[in-house]
Amino acid sequence: MNNILRSVLMRRSTSQLDMRPIRDEELMAILEEGKMLSNAARNREWHFTVLQNRGLMKQLGASCEKMVARVHGDIWGDPAVTGRILVESALLLIVSGHRDSKYAEDAANMVFGGMMLVAEKYRIGACWLTSVPEMLRAPETQKVLEQLSIPAGYEPLSVGVFGYKRTLAPPHVLTSADNIVNIVK
Ligand SMILES: Cc1cc2nc3c(=O)[nH]c(=O)nc-3n(C[C@H](O)[C@H](O)[C@H](O)COP(=O)(O)O)c2cc1C
């Protein structure tokens, strides 16, 4: 199996991340490669926010916990887990785009997914936090959002945390039902 395929197949969400800062050159590589990733042709107008401010991360973590408790408890389980993942990582990456441009959200998700794969190269783990963009639209988080200096006209579309992996444990094996494929000829 080549290295690219191995990263694609073996990458797993990492919720146990190290809070120590990511080396500048590795962070820049993830961002630069993120800019080059395939996405919907006319939706290249991304803005990346790299949040490393622990005070703001704590505030977002607390709001996120409330959001998950209110809306996503059935999907992500214990709300405190999402809050902890957000606070106990090196950084929060926010991919913003123009919501009104067609497919922007899908394309932003694709870019974010690609950046998580790029990060694997440096043993940097990531966890997508789908609850965060929704939380950042809620009235109670507008004060924190203002402090992120996201350019006018852009809004957070795809968000998650990055950090060096605390353990290099083998990934959990995925199993799925064998009746999820239908080939129509
Ligand atoms: C699109 C997406 C959004 C996610 N959002 C959250 C989230 O808001 N909160 C959370 O605790 N985990 C979130 N996760 C992590 C999942 O809990 C994780 O994917 C799950 O444990 C399965 O692990 P795996 O991605 O390695 O298969 C998200 C994962 C994905 C792929």
The ligand as a Gaussian input file, in Angstrom:
#p B3LYP/6-31G(d) Opt

LIG

0 1
 C      -17.917000      15.401000       9.692000
 C      -17.535000      15.085000      11.125000
 C      -17.959000      15.925000      12.148000
 C      -17.647000      15.667000      13.495000
 N      -18.081000      16.514000      14.486000
 C      -17.834000      16.193000      15.781000
 C      -18.326000      17.026000      16.838000
 O      -18.954000      18.065000      16.611000
 N      -18.061000      16.652000      18.123000
 C      -17.333000      15.509000      18.400000
 O      -17.134000      15.205000      19.576000
 N      -16.844000      14.729000      17.422000
 C      -17.078000      15.043000      16.131000
 N      -16.575000      14.249000      15.134000
 C      -15.711000      13.102000      15.493000
 C      -16.502000      11.826000      15.608000
 O      -16.911000      11.710000      16.926000
 C      -15.591000      10.700000      15.143000
 O      -15.586000      10.792000      13.763000
 C      -16.041000       9.343000      15.578000
 O      -15.547000       9.133000      16.843000
 C      -15.542000       8.241000      14.623000
 O      -14.162000       8.309000      14.477000
 P      -13.486000       8.244000      13.015000
 O      -13.716000       9.586000      12.378000
 O      -12.051000       7.982000      13.310000
 O      -14.104000       7.135000      12.241000
 C      -16.856000      14.511000      13.798000
 C      -16.412000      13.680000      12.761000
 C      -16.730000      13.951000      11.445000
 C      -16.221000      13.041000      10.356000

